């Protein structure tokens, strides 16, 4: 018996879904909320370590354009991420920020799965996609995407020492 593989989302499909979710009225504890009504707008960004973000000061909900193109996910998975971020917007309008119990209850009531979208950097980033690989003398590996003190040989391994220690300086390899 042949099983069908799920269709992966394109950038245009994700944007259409995101705008639809932003305009949807969600009910929570007898009130209706929509991200647009709360003053939020949608945009893509190029972060490589987060599927999405909700910035309360800019009133912006964003999804990672880089990860949409680099990491295969279905439209349903992206919709769950979008609802996750809208739940942050709603919880923030009530004065609750972060992954609190209130946020989780709102997220579940909106049809989300109640989970954080990613718990680890490795879940988000394929090592071949990172521009730099950092290796400490004890073999701990970290990934970096930007030129910073991490990639200029000035950072030491946080797993080996809580403070900067020359004995644990990262060796930097540029991947592309």
C-alpha positions in Angstrom: 0.0 0.0 0.0 1.4 3.3 -1.1 1.2 6.2 1.4 1.2 9.8 0.1 3.9 12.1 1.3 2.6 15.4 2.6 2.9 18.4 0.3 5.5 20.9 1.5 4.7 24.5 1.9 5.9 27.3 -0.5 6.6 30.8 0.6 3.5 32.1 -1.2 1.3 29.5 0.5 2.8 30.3 3.9 2.2 34.1 3.4 -1.4 33.5 2.3 -2.0 31.2 5.4 -0.4 33.7 7.7 -2.5 36.6 6.6 -5.7 34.4 6.9 -4.7 33.5 10.5 -4.0 37.1 11.3 -7.5 38.1 10.2 -9.3 35.2 11.9 -11.3 36.0 15.0 -10.3 33.6 17.9 -12.5 33.2 20.9 -10.9 33.0 24.4 -12.9 33.3 27.6 -15.9 34.9 25.9 -13.9 37.5 24.0 -12.9 37.7 20.3 -9.4 38.4 19.3 -7.7 38.9 15.9 -4.0 39.8 15.4 -5.0 42.6 13.0 -7.5 44.0 15.5 -4.7 44.1 18.1 -2.7 46.2 15.7 -0.2 43.5 14.6 1.1 43.1 11.1 2.8 40.2 9.3 6.3 40.0 7.7 9.0 37.6 6.9 12.4 37.8 8.4 15.7 36.0 7.8 16.5 34.6 11.3 17.8 31.1 11.2 17.2 30.0 14.8 13.5 30.5 15.2 10.5 29.4 13.2 8.6 32.6 14.2 8.5 35.5 16.5 6.0 37.9 18.0 7.4 41.4 18.7 5.1 43.3 21.0 7.0 46.6 20.7 6.8 46.6 16.9 3.4 44.9 16.8 5.0 42.4 14.3 4.5 38.7 13.8 7.1 37.1 11.6 8.0 33.7 10.2 11.5 32.8 9.0 11.8 33.1 5.3 15.1 31.2 5.5 13.6 28.2 7.3 10.5 28.1 5.0 12.8 27.7 2.1 15.5 25.5 3.8 13.6 23.2 6.1 10.8 21.1 4.6 7.5 21.5 6.5 3.8 21.2 5.6 1.4 24.1 5.6 -0.2 22.6 8.7 3.1 22.8 10.6 3.5 26.4 9.5 -0.1 27.1 10.5 0.6 25.7 14.0 3.7 28.1 14.2 1.6 31.0 13.1 -1.1 30.3 15.7 1.6 29.9 18.3 2.8 33.5 17.5 -0.7 34.9 17.4 -1.3 33.3 20.9 1.7 35.3 22.1 0.1 38.5 20.7 -3.2 37.8 22.5 -1.5 36.8 25.8 0.7 39.9 25.5 -2.5 42.1 25.3 -3.4 40.6 28.7 0.0 41.4 30.1 1.5 37.9 29.9 4.7 37.4 27.9 6.5 34.2 27.0 5.5 30.6 27.2 3.2 31.0 30.2 0.2 28.9 31.3 -2.1 31.7 29.9 -0.3 31.6 26.5 -0.6 27.8 26.4 -4.4 27.9 27.2 -4.9 30.5 24.5 -2.8 28.5 22.0 -4.8 25.3 22.7 -8.2 27.2 22.4 -7.1 28.4 19.0 -6.5 24.9 17.7 -2.7 24.8 18.3 -0.9 21.8 19.8 0.1 23.6 22.9 3.8 22.9 22.4 6.8 25.1 21.7 7.6 24.9 18.0 11.3 24.0 18.6 13.1 23.1 21.8 16.6 23.0 20.4 18.8 24.7 17.9 19.5 21.3 16.2 15.8 20.8 15.5 15.8 24.1 13.6 19.2 24.2 11.9 20.7 21.6 9.6 24.5 22.0 10.3 25.2 22.2 6.5 23.1 25.4 6.5 25.1 27.2 9.1 27.9 29.4 7.8 30.3 28.6 10.6 31.0 25.5 12.7 32.7 26.1 16.0 34.5 23.2 17.8 36.1 23.5 21.3 39.2 21.4 22.3 36.9 18.9 24.1 34.8 18.3 20.9 31.7 20.3 21.7 30.2 21.7 18.5 28.2 24.9 18.0 26.8 26.5 14.9 26.9 30.2 13.9 25.4 32.2 11.0 27.0 35.6 11.4 30.5 37.1 11.7 30.8 37.9 15.4 33.2 37.4 18.3 32.2 33.7 18.1 33.6 33.4 14.6 36.6 35.6 15.0 38.3 33.2 17.5 37.5 35.2 20.6 34.8 33.0 22.2 35.3 30.0 24.4 33.1 27.0 25.0 30.3 27.6 27.5 29.9 23.9 28.2 33.5 23.7 29.4 33.6 26.9 31.4 31.0 29.3 32.6 33.4 32.3 32.1 35.7 33.0 29.2 38.7 30.7 29.3 41.5 30.6 26.7 42.0 26.9 27.2 38.5 26.3 25.6 38.7 28.7 22.6 36.6 27.6 19.6 38.3 26.5 16.4 36.2 28.1 13.6 35.5 26.4 10.3 33.7 28.3 7.5 31.2 26.0 5.8 30.5 28.1 2.7 
